[in-house]
Amino acid sequence: MDRTSTPPPTSLPTPALLQAVAVVGLGTMGAGIAEVLVRAGRDVVGIDVSETAAAHAVRALETATARAVRRERITEDERRAALARFRTATDLGAAAGADLVIEVVPEDYALKHEVFTALDTIVRPDTILATGTNALSVTRLAADSARPERVLGLHFFNPAPAMKLVEVVSSVLTAPAAVSAVTALARELGKEPVAVGDRPGFVADGLLFGYLNQAAAMYESRYATREDIDAAMRLGCGLPMGPLALLDLIGVDTARTVLEAMYAASHDRLHAPAPVLGQLAEAGLTGRKAGRGFYTYDGPDSAVVVPDAETPGAGGDGAAAGPREVRAVGVAGSGTMASGIAEVFAKAGHRVVLAARTQEKAEAAKARVAGSLARSVDKGRLTAAEREAALAAIEPAGSLDAFAGVDLAVEAVAEDLAVKQQLFATLDKVCRPGAVLATTTSSLPVVALARATSRPQDVIGMHFFNPAPAMKLVEVVRTVLTADDVHATVRAVCAKVRKHAVDCGDRAGFIVNALLFPYLNNAVKMVQEHYATPDDIDAAMKLGGGYPMGPFELLDVVGLDVSLAIEKVLHREFRDPGLAPAPLLEHLVAAGCLGRKTGRGFREYAKA
């Protein structure tokens, strides 16, 4: 039979008839899927060649349902009924009566092909066969099956009982009835199904693993420590875990397998596994399951990180020089970032000079601080007395000449190299000797600003995140000319104003933007290629990755013009074709669709 032709008609089950389900492979994922199914009233047979794995799955279900009873989510009678609906077997023949088979054996095509070939001779003609792969070709598995129209992908996320996302993956051979049946089942299980086509990684992992790979490469190059990389992405992007800790949780070997499959399909260098992933995997340092990966744990399968040779020493950043004294701080700029930084320093007890191009602009910036402080009082975060003290500490000025007595000058003006260089030349003239000169740039070379002064050793980057009063992260950017005591000073200042400082070198994007914006760009490429919609991609990343915002929500908030500018800087510095901005993003910016600020970006917004 020509399997590329129209599949023969077949009567596939309706959603209500997917009552008997076989789960093949009882590792962590398989056991979790089995739990979800039995708690939703399905009769489940768990199949694994390992009796140990089967026994572990039974114990896991017993433990999970007992916990649910203690938390009063189910009754004891419901628990007993759920346990009665689950049985295990070591032979695929136990799947003979299943309406649906979900395969979750290890990510090896030969093994999965062997399972599907065997199932072809065991199950009924109308049984749907689903693979849980997140890296291998669903189409290839379907084409090699006796009935390709009933084969699809059903990709749950770990831990399956908790994670809401399920990617329903159809190939060009899959019958629409099969897709409809499993999509409806996923909803009955309390999941959020997202329909996607067949490509390595699908939506969530397709975006996630490229980001994880870049983080591994960043660590491998010794650009930043593992702790700083992870802290930067947690605090700068609101992610539940840093990328290196997440790689340890997923499994370094698993991540490498997924990336290999993605690279084979895309030939995108961003998907070529970082060598460190192969080195760790070959050494058996596969993450939490092995007790050691990027971090060291107190035992296999433990989440408790223990100190090792790479753990930073207690009591500081290790700089030989002590910090300079900082009492007075100058903040240059009149926008949201400048006023936010002024608020941060004023609340921490510093005297602040807030300088703008005119006295009126400076007064307006101080008024913005006053409004922010008033909101903090209303929310119970500040007392009225603390508000008055912080506001009294801020002196608005219409000229940088007011910075003559400051110990630290922080610029937060437009992201334009010529403008910033001119400002630093002025700071060089007006600031006293020994004052630290800092830039909040997120994309420009700090050393180019340092070279605009006669004291490049005093210049450093302090990249705050917006809104500065709320965001805990500051990226501290040393150039090759920055003095040790200047670095120590900024670290000490960050600690005093209760910000988490991470160290990084002077290259485009630093940590956060260098990892965040390629991920956003890849999301745009998915839409551009008509692979998925912005709504489905946003849902996949929030539900499957724990992201606080989907990539298109974030792009519209940041501004498509700002995002494009950062992506151009990254592409220009790293010369990687995979970092070239997606044409769709360029077209939207050219059309004036810049996001929320213009009322239209990837979505339309009501005008204020």
C-alpha positions in Angstrom: 0.0 0.0 0.0 1.3 3.5 -0.8 1.2 5.1 2.7 1.4 8.6 1.2 -2.0 8.2 -0.4 -5.3 8.9 1.3 -5.7 6.6 4.2 -8.5 4.0 4.1 -11.7 5.0 5.9 -11.8 3.7 9.4 -14.1 4.1 12.4 -12.0 5.7 15.1 -13.3 6.1 18.7 -15.3 9.1 19.8 -14.0 10.9 22.9 -16.5 9.2 25.1 -15.3 5.8 24.0 -11.7 6.4 24.9 -12.4 4.6 28.2 -9.7 1.9 28.2 -6.1 3.3 27.9 -2.8 1.6 27.8 0.3 3.5 28.9 3.5 2.0 27.6 6.6 3.0 29.6 6.2 3.6 33.4 9.0 6.1 34.0 8.2 9.4 35.7 6.2 10.6 32.8 4.3 7.4 32.2 3.4 7.0 35.8 2.2 10.6 35.9 0.0 10.2 32.8 -1.5 7.0 34.3 -2.4 8.9 37.5 -4.1 11.6 35.5 -6.1 9.0 33.5 -7.3 6.9 36.5 -8.3 10.0 38.5 -10.4 11.0 35.5 -12.3 7.7 35.5 -10.3 5.8 32.8 -9.4 2.2 33.1 -5.6 2.1 32.6 -3.1 -0.7 32.1 0.5 0.4 32.6 3.0 -1.6 30.6 6.7 -1.8 31.2 9.3 -4.5 30.7 10.7 -3.7 34.1 8.7 -5.1 37.0 10.5 -2.6 39.2 9.2 0.3 37.2 5.7 -1.1 37.3 5.8 -1.5 41.0 7.2 2.0 41.4 4.2 3.3 39.3 1.8 1.6 41.6 3.4 3.0 44.7 3.5 6.5 43.1 -0.2 6.3 42.4 -0.9 5.1 46.0 1.1 8.0 47.4 -0.4 10.6 45.2 -4.0 9.5 45.9 -3.3 9.3 49.6 -2.0 12.8 49.5 -5.1 13.9 47.6 -7.3 12.4 50.3 -5.4 14.2 53.1 -5.9 17.5 51.2 -9.6 16.7 50.8 -9.5 16.8 47.1 -10.9 13.3 46.8 -12.6 10.9 49.2 -11.3 7.6 50.4 -13.9 5.8 48.3 -12.8 7.7 45.2 -9.2 6.8 46.0 -10.0 3.1 46.2 -11.9 3.3 43.0 -9.0 5.0 41.2 -6.5 2.4 42.5 -8.9 -0.4 41.2 -8.8 1.1 37.7 -5.1 0.7 37.4 -3.2 -2.5 36.7 0.3 -3.2 35.4 1.8 -5.7 33.0 5.2 -6.5 31.5 3.9 -7.6 28.0 2.5 -5.4 25.3 -0.3 -8.0 24.8 -2.0 -6.3 27.7 -2.9 -3.4 25.4 -5.1 -5.6 23.2 -8.4 -4.1 24.6 -7.3 -0.5 24.7 -9.2 2.3 22.9 -6.0 4.5 23.2 -2.4 3.6 23.7 0.0 6.3 24.9 3.7 5.4 24.3 6.3 7.1 26.6 9.3 4.9 26.3 12.8 6.5 26.1 13.6 8.9 23.2 15.0 6.4 20.8 13.5 5.9 17.4 14.4 2.2 17.0 12.7 1.5 20.4 9.6 3.5 19.6 9.4 1.9 16.2 9.6 -1.6 17.8 6.8 -0.7 20.1 4.5 0.6 17.4 5.2 -2.3 15.1 4.3 -4.7 17.8 1.1 -2.7 18.7 0.0 -2.9 15.1 -0.4 -6.7 15.5 -2.0 -6.5 19.0 -4.6 -3.7 19.1 -7.9 -3.3 17.3 -7.9 -1.5 13.9 -9.8 1.5 15.5 -7.4 1.9 18.4 -5.6 5.3 18.4 -1.8 5.1 18.9 -0.2 8.2 20.5 3.5 8.8 21.0 4.7 11.0 23.9 7.9 12.0 22.0 9.0 15.6 22.1 11.9 15.2 19.8 11.3 12.4 17.2 9.2 12.5 14.0 5.6 11.6 14.6 5.2 11.5 10.8 8.0 8.9 10.5 6.4 6.7 13.2 3.0 7.0 11.5 4.4 6.2 8.0 6.1 3.1 9.4 2.8 2.0 11.0 0.3 -0.4 9.4 -2.5 2.3 9.9 -0.8 5.7 9.8 -4.2 7.5 10.1 -4.6 6.5 13.7 -1.1 7.6 14.8 -0.5 11.0 16.4 1.5 12.7 19.1 0.2 13.4 22.6 2.9 15.4 24.5 2.4 15.8 28.2 4.7 17.9 30.3 6.4 16.9 33.5 5.0 16.5 36.1 1.9 15.3 34.2 -0.6 15.6 37.1 0.3 19.3 37.6 1.1 20.6 34.2 -1.9 21.8 32.2 -0.4 21.8 28.7 -0.8 18.9 26.3 0.4 19.3 22.7 -1.7 17.3 20.3 0.6 16.6 17.3 -0.8 15.6 13.9 1.1 14.5 10.8 -0.1 14.8 7.3 -1.3 11.2 7.6 -3.4 11.6 10.8 -7.2 11.3 10.5 -9.0 14.4 11.9 -11.3 12.1 13.9 -8.2 10.8 15.9 -7.1 14.4 16.6 -10.7 15.4 17.7 -11.0 12.3 20.0 -7.7 12.9 21.9 -8.2 16.7 22.0 -11.6 16.2 23.7 -10.0 13.6 26.1 -7.3 16.1 27.1 -10.0 18.6 28.0 -11.9 16.0 30.0 -8.6 15.3 31.9 -8.5 19.0 32.9 -5.7 19.8 30.4 -5.3 22.6 27.9 -4.7 21.0 24.5 -2.8 22.9 21.8 -2.9 21.6 18.2 0.5 21.6 16.5 2.2 20.2 13.5 5.0 17.7 13.4 8.4 19.3 14.0 11.1 18.6 16.6 10.3 20.2 19.9 6.8 21.2 18.7 6.0 24.6 20.3 7.0 24.6 23.9 10.1 22.5 23.7 11.0 24.0 20.3 11.3 27.4 22.0 12.5 26.2 25.4 15.4 24.0 24.4 17.0 26.6 22.1 17.1 29.0 25.1 18.4 26.2 27.4 21.2 25.4 24.9 22.3 29.1 24.7 22.4 29.2 28.5 24.6 26.1 28.5 26.9 27.7 25.9 27.0 30.9 28.0 28.1 28.9 31.0 30.6 26.9 29.0 32.3 30.1 27.8 32.7 31.2 31.4 30.9 34.4 30.5 28.9 34.2 33.8 28.6 31.7 36.7 25.9 29.1 36.8 24.4 30.9 39.8 24.3 34.3 38.1 22.9 32.9 34.8 20.1 31.2 36.8 19.4 34.2 39.1 19.3 36.6 36.1 16.6 34.6 34.3 14.5 34.0 37.4 14.7 37.6 38.6 14.9 39.4 35.3 12.1 37.4 33.5 10.1 36.0 36.4 10.8 32.4 35.5 10.2 29.7 38.1 13.7 28.1 37.5 16.9 29.2 36.0 18.0 27.5 32.7 20.8 25.4 34.1 18.8 24.2 37.1 16.0 23.3 34.6 18.5 21.3 32.5 19.4 19.3 35.6 15.7 18.7 36.2 14.9 17.6 32.7 18.1 15.6 32.3 21.2 16.8 30.5 21.1 13.7 28.3 17.5 14.2 27.4 18.1 17.8 26.5 21.0 16.8 24.3 18.8 14.2 22.5 16.1 16.8 21.9 18.6 19.4 20.6 20.2 16.8 18.3 16.8 16.1 16.7 16.0 19.8 16.4 19.4 20.5 14.8 19.0 17.7 12.3 15.7 19.2 11.2 16.6 22.9 11.3 20.4 23.1 10.8 20.1 26.2 13.0 23.3 26.7 15.0 21.3 27.8 18.0 20.0 24.2 18.1 23.5 22.5 17.8 24.0 21.1 21.3 26.6 23.0 23.3 29.6 20.7 23.8 29.3 20.9 27.6 26.0 19.0 27.3 27.7 16.1 25.6 30.6 16.2 28.0 28.3 16.0 31.0 26.1 13.3 29.5 29.1 11.1 28.5 30.5 11.5 32.1 27.1 10.3 33.5 26.5 13.8 35.1 23.0 14.0 33.8 21.4 16.2 36.4 19.2 15.5 39.4 18.6 11.9 38.5 22.3 11.2 38.8 23.0 13.5 41.7 25.2 15.8 39.7 24.9 17.9 36.5 25.5 21.6 36.3 25.0 21.6 40.1 25.8 18.9 42.7 22.9 17.4 44.7 22.9 15.5 48.0 22.0 12.3 46.2 20.3 10.9 43.0 16.8 12.2 42.4 17.3 14.9 45.1 16.4 18.6 44.6 18.7 19.7 47.4 21.8 21.5 46.0 25.0 21.1 48.0 28.2 23.1 47.7 30.9 21.9 45.3 34.1 23.3 43.7 32.2 25.9 41.7 30.1 27.2 44.6 30.9 30.9 45.2 32.6 31.6 48.5 30.6 33.1 51.3 31.1 36.8 52.1 31.3 38.7 48.9 32.3 38.7 45.3 35.9 37.8 45.8 37.2 41.2 44.6 40.6 42.1 46.1 39.8 45.8 46.5 37.2 47.2 49.0 34.4 49.4 47.9 34.4 53.2 47.7 32.0 55.1 49.9 28.7 56.1 48.2 26.4 58.5 49.9 25.2 60.8 47.2 23.9 59.4 43.9 23.3 61.3 40.6 20.7 59.9 38.2 20.6 61.4 34.7 17.4 61.1 32.7 13.7 62.0 33.0 12.0 58.8 31.8 10.4 55.9 33.6 13.7 54.2 34.2 15.5 57.2 35.6 12.7 58.1 38.0 12.5 54.4 39.1 16.2 54.3 39.8 16.0 57.6 41.7 13.2 56.1 43.8 15.3 53.0 44.6 18.3 55.0 45.9 16.1 57.5 47.8 14.2 54.7 49.6 17.6 53.2 50.6 18.7 56.4 52.3 20.9 58.0 49.6 20.8 61.6 48.7 19.8 61.7 45.1 20.3 64.4 42.4 17.8 63.7 39.6 19.1 65.7 36.5 17.3 66.2 33.2 17.8 68.4 30.2 15.5 71.1 31.8 14.4 71.9 35.3 10.8 71.2 34.2 11.6 67.7 33.0 13.5 67.0 36.3 10.5 68.2 38.3 8.2 66.0 36.2 10.4 63.0 36.9 10.3 63.7 40.6 6.5 64.0 40.4 6.5 60.5 38.9 8.5 59.3 41.9 6.0 60.9 44.2 3.1 59.1 42.5 4.9 55.8 42.8 5.7 56.3 46.5 2.1 57.3 47.1 0.9 54.1 45.5 3.3 52.1 47.8 1.8 53.9 50.8 -1.7 53.0 49.6 -0.7 49.3 49.3 0.9 49.3 52.8 4.5 48.9 51.5 5.7 52.2 52.9 4.6 54.5 55.7 3.7 58.1 55.0 6.8 59.1 56.9 9.0 56.9 54.7 7.4 58.4 51.7 8.2 61.9 52.8 11.8 61.1 53.7 12.4 59.4 50.3 10.9 62.3 48.4 12.8 64.9 50.4 16.1 63.1 49.5 15.6 63.7 45.8 16.8 67.0 44.4 15.7 67.8 40.8 18.2 69.6 38.6 18.1 71.0 35.1 21.8 70.4 34.4 24.5 67.7 35.0 26.5 70.4 36.8 24.5 69.4 39.9 26.5 66.1 39.9 29.7 67.8 41.1 29.5 66.2 44.6 28.0 62.8 43.9 29.8 59.6 44.6 28.0 57.5 42.0 26.5 58.8 38.7 24.0 56.6 36.9 22.8 57.5 33.4 19.4 56.4 32.2 19.0 58.4 28.9 18.0 57.3 25.4 19.6 54.1 24.1 21.7 55.9 21.6 25.5 55.5 21.5 26.3 59.1 20.4 24.0 60.6 23.0 25.4 58.4 25.8 29.0 59.1 24.8 28.4 62.9 24.9 26.8 62.5 28.3 29.8 60.5 29.7 32.2 63.1 28.3 30.2 65.7 30.3 30.2 63.5 33.5 33.9 63.2 33.1 34.2 67.0 33.4 31.6 67.6 36.2 32.0 64.6 38.5 34.7 64.7 41.2 37.7 62.4 41.0 36.9 59.0 42.3 33.2 59.1 41.5 31.9 55.9 39.9 30.2 56.5 36.5 27.6 53.9 35.6 25.4 53.3 32.6 22.1 51.4 32.5 22.5 50.5 28.8 20.9 47.1 27.8 22.5 46.8 24.4 25.4 49.2 23.8 29.1 48.5 24.6 30.0 49.9 28.0 33.7 50.2 27.0 32.7 52.7 24.2 31.2 54.9 26.9 34.3 54.4 29.2 36.5 55.6 26.3 34.5 58.8 26.1 36.1 59.7 29.5 39.6 60.3 30.8 39.0 57.7 33.5 37.7 54.5 31.9 38.7 52.6 35.1 35.8 54.3 36.9 33.1 53.3 34.3 30.8 50.3 34.8 27.4 49.0 33.7 24.5 48.8 36.1 21.6 47.4 34.1 18.4 47.8 36.1 15.2 46.2 34.9 11.9 48.0 34.4 10.1 48.9 36.7 13.3 49.5 38.8 11.5 49.7 42.2 9.9 46.3 41.7 12.5 44.3 39.8 15.2 42.8 42.0 17.9 42.2 39.3 20.9 44.4 38.4 23.4 43.1 35.8 26.8 44.5 36.8 28.9 44.8 33.6 32.6 45.1 33.9 34.7 46.2 30.9 38.4 45.2 30.5 39.3 48.6 31.9 37.0 48.6 35.0 38.9 48.9 38.3 38.4 46.2 41.0 37.2 48.7 43.6 34.6 50.2 41.2 33.2 46.7 40.7 33.2 46.1 44.5 31.5 49.5 45.0 28.7 48.7 42.7 28.2 45.2 44.2 28.0 46.8 47.7 25.6 49.5 46.5 23.3 46.8 44.9 23.2 45.0 48.3 22.4 48.2 50.1 19.4 49.0 47.8 18.3 45.3 48.1 19.0 44.3 44.5 20.5 41.0 43.4 23.6 41.7 41.4 24.9 39.3 38.8 28.3 39.8 37.1 28.7 39.7 33.4 31.1 40.8 30.8 30.8 43.7 28.3 29.1 42.0 25.3 25.7 42.5 23.6 22.7 41.5 25.6 24.6 40.7 28.8 22.8 37.7 30.4 19.1 38.3 30.2 18.6 39.9 26.8 21.2 37.6 25.2 19.0 34.6 26.2 15.6 36.2 26.1 15.5 37.9 22.7 16.6 34.9 20.5 13.7 33.0 22.2 11.3 35.8 21.3 12.6 35.9 17.8 12.2 32.2 17.4 8.6 32.5 18.5 8.0 35.1 15.8 9.5 32.8 13.3 7.0 30.1 14.3 4.1 32.5 13.5 5.8 33.7 10.3 6.0 30.1 9.1 2.3 29.5 10.0 3.3 26.7 12.4 1.2 28.0 15.3 -0.7 31.1 16.3 0.4 33.7 18.8 -2.4 32.6 21.2 -1.3 28.9 21.0 2.3 29.8 21.5 1.6 32.1 24.5 -0.6 29.4 26.0 2.1 26.7 25.4 4.9 28.7 27.1 2.7 29.8 30.1 1.2 26.4 30.7 4.2 24.2 29.6 7.1 26.3 30.7 5.7 28.2 33.6 6.4 31.6 32.0 4.6 34.5 33.6 3.9 35.9 30.1 3.8 34.4 26.6 6.4 35.6 24.1 3.8 37.7 22.2 2.4 39.3 25.3 5.9 40.2 26.3 6.9 41.5 22.8 3.8 43.8 22.8 4.7 45.1 26.3 8.4 45.7 25.6 7.7 47.3 22.2 8.4 45.7 18.9 10.7 48.5 17.9 12.8 48.0 21.1 12.8 44.3 20.6 14.0 44.6 17.0 16.7 47.0 18.0 18.1 44.6 20.6 17.9 41.7 18.1 19.8 43.7 15.5 22.5 44.4 18.1 22.8 40.7 19.0 22.9 39.6 15.3 25.6 42.2 14.6 27.8 41.2 17.5 27.6 37.4 17.3 27.3 37.1 13.5 25.0 34.1 13.9 22.5 33.7 11.1 20.0 32.2 13.6 20.0 35.5 15.4 18.8 37.5 12.3 15.5 39.3 13.2 12.5 37.6 11.8 11.2 39.5 8.7 7.7 39.5 10.3 9.0 41.6 13.2 10.7 44.0 10.8 7.5 44.4 8.8 5.3 45.1 11.8 7.8 47.8 13.0 7.9 49.4 9.6 4.1 49.5 9.6 4.1 51.3 13.0 2.6 48.3 14.8 4.9 48.6 17.9 2.7 46.9 20.6 0.6 48.3 23.4 2.1 51.8 23.1 0.6 52.2 19.6 -2.6 50.1 20.2 -1.5 47.3 17.9 1.4 44.8 17.7 0.8 41.1 17.5 -2.6 41.9 19.0 -4.8 44.9 19.0 -5.5 46.9 22.2 -8.1 49.4 23.2 -6.8 52.9 23.0 -6.4 54.8 26.3 
